[in-house]
Amino acid sequence: MVKKLALVLLAFPFLSYGQKGTTVAKKQSNNLENYRPAYHFSPKKGWMNDPNGLVYLDGEYHLFFQHNPHKPVWGPMHWGHAISTDLIHWKEQPIALFPDSLGTIFSGSAVIDKDNTAGFGKDALVAIYTNHSHEIEDKKTGLHQTQSIAYSLDKGQTWTKYKGNPVIANPGIWDFRDPKVLWHKETGQWIMALATKQSITFYGSKDLKAWSKLSEFGAGIGAHGGVWECPDLIRFNTSEGERWVLLVSINPGGPNTGSATQYFVGAFDGHMFTTDQKDTRWMDYGPDNYAGVTFSNTGDRNLLIGWMSNWEYANQVPTPTWRSGNTIVRELGLAKDGAGWILTSKPVSELSRGSKSVLKPKQIKVNKTVDLSEFIAKLGNTFDGSFALDKLVEFKVELSNDDGDHLVFGFDKKKNEYYIDRSKAGETNFSDKFVLRPVAPRIAMATGSDVRFLLDRNSIELFADKGKVNMSALFFAKKPFTNLVVQSNERVTLKDFNVKRVN
């Protein structure tokens, strides 16, 4: 490839992760704890998968999550708990929900019962979750998953499980889980979206205790290469009126192997979700964003966080004391491009508040090399980068270090797709299912393009074309990247290149 455009970060000493003033050579050589992300949430120890019970209450964002506190592999599920005031910095709390006589605690959601419909108390925080009984599972009766509720009157610090659990019994199917609940003001009822085999079943309730089946969605539409999980029904107000989006995670069957999340744009009348959509659409084409759901009680903001891993290799990634982190919190939107609506994802604005640009040239010309070492030494392997191109061209961005690790992402113009190549970005041999070059078709119709990439110690999140294409991917390089090169085989102007520190 002819290097018509090049931006190079020359090698320089980095500070090691979390070790201010200490060099990488002294502290990082064999310390696998350094794979731990800096600004993406991860548990202090043990295992984490699906985010659960996301809710905003009195200035605090609550993240509950599937958690095995005993081992760094999937096991008896609890609800772990973390709190943030800014969606960036999280403080882990004591475990919220423990297994009980009905089983372990699988995924679910949480709502604020502002009108005391359940009778637990005004503004009670109510969790709705799946109980999974391994004892019944062993008997192969198919009735091992039921839906239960619990409530908290002290902002999620302590919980009381409802004596009448389960509130929805199993109808005789194997996969019956992951309730996501919202209040539907037009019909004056709580709506539950529940994963049921390869469909989503909607239930309604006036009090969060007694539920009635309303409708089903999913037959003959979307991807069905694996089980449907973790649904989320989301309302959007657009320039053309109200639209609803239904998120459905699927495993396996994603576009780049294993786990992924598809979405449907349509309408919801308080009883049934409908859509004219014929194609399959993916929220994130990267291999490492699964089971994402939105926070409740956030007004017009639809804020989502996902599990940053993939069931194909989640139990094998090389982090021996803990496993898994979350994606950055993203704000979802709907954008019209051509004839249809596209779900967009962008990092929350809170990520940029107070963060300072270490470099923001007005323009970087073709073949101009810029030495950024004096700026990037402040960042470690964690930063927020962005740039724009004045026309649609093929390009690639390569990050590398003196260990020979290379992380590459870019746009293939001939194939009209974005890609991330992690085949040489540190350890990859822990699983033959670790996808090395995921791709994403370009959806936007604009003549130029814009790219934002969030780099953390073990992950990259790519946002292109104003969030219309997203890719999330893990990597496991032991040393920070010390070089960055942007290349294109066409003459083009690179505009507004920006590197920000993530505070």
C-alpha positions, 0 to 999 in steps of 0.5 A: 500500500502506498503511504499517502497519509501517515500520522506516526506516534514515535516510541517513548516511555509510558507510565504503567497502568495504575502505577504512576511514576513507575515504568512499564519495564519494572511492573508490567512484564508478567503482570496479567492484572494489567489487562484490567481496563482503566475506565470500563467497569470490571469486578474486583475478582470472580466472574461477570457477564450480563449487565442487569437492573440498570437504573438511575436513582437520586443522582446515582446510576446502578449497575447490577450484573451476573456474577460468580464471586467465587471463581473467574468462570461462569458459575452460581449466579448472583447479582453483583452491584456497582454505582456511578455518579457520572457513568464513567467511574464505578464503585463496586458494592456488596453483592445484591441478590444471592441464590435461594430455594428457587435457584440462582439469580439470572438476568433481569431489570429494575424499575422505580415504583413511583406510584407504589403499584406493588405496595412495597412503598413509594419509590421502591426499587424493584428488581425483576429477575429469572430464577434458575433451578439447577436441581430441576434442570438435572431432572430435565423437566424443562421447568427450571426457569421462572420469574421473580421480584425483590424490592429495596427501600434503601437505594439497592443496598439491601433487598427483600424477596417477594414471598409470592415468588415466582410471579410468573411460572414456567409454561413448559419451555426450556429457555424462559428468562431475562425479563426487561420491564418498563412502565407504559403510561398510555395503557397504565401498566408495566410491560415485560419483554421476556426471552422465550426460546427463539421469540420474545413474549410480552406480558402486562401487569398493574402491580408487578406481581400478577402478569398476563401474556399479551403477545409474541414476536419473532417468528420468521424475522431476524437472525435465528442461529442461536437462542434469543436472550436479553430483550429490551423494548425502547421508546424513541421520539423522532422528527417523524413521531414515536418509534420503538426499538426491540433489542434481542441478543442472540447466541450463537449466530452473530455476524462475526461468530458467537454472541451479538445483539440484533435490533428491530425498529417498529411500533408498540401499542401496549399489547404488541410489537410490530415492524416492517423491517425485513432485514437483520440488523446488528447493534454492534458488529464487533465480537465483544458486545453482548446482552446490552440493555438500557437504564430505566428512569433516565428520561429521554436519554436511552443509555445502554451498557453491554457485556464486553466478551463473547460466549465462544471464549469468555471463560478462556480469556487470559485474566486469571483472577477476574473475567470480563468488563463492560462496554462504555455506556452508550447513548442510543439514537435513531437516524434516518439514512435512505429509506430506513431508520438506523440505530446509532450508538455513541459514547455518552457525553460524560466521557468527554466532560473535563477531558483535555485534548493532548493534540488537536491540529486543525489539519494534518496534510498528506505525507506529514509526520507528526511526533506526538510523544510529548503528549501521549506519555500522559495517557498510557494505553488509554485514550479517546481518539477521533478524526474525520476524512473529507471523502470516503477513502480506504484507510487503516490505523495501526497501533503497535509496540516494541514487542511486535504487537499490532492492533489495526482497524480501518475501512476497506473501500472495495468491500465497503466495510470497516474492520478490526484486526487483532490477529497480532495484538498480543495473546490470541491462542487461548481459543480457536474461536477468538475472531481475529478480523471482524468486519462491519458493512458501511451503512451510511450514505455520506460521501465522507466519514468520521471515526472515533475509537476508544482505547483501553488496556484490553479493548477497542471500541470503534464508532464510525459515521456518527455512530451508525457502525459500531465495533467492540473488540478485546485484545491482550497485549502485555505492553502499551502501544507506542506507535500509531500510524494512519495510512491511505492509498488515496490523496485525502485530507485528515481533519480534526484529529483529536486525542483526549485523555480519559479522566 
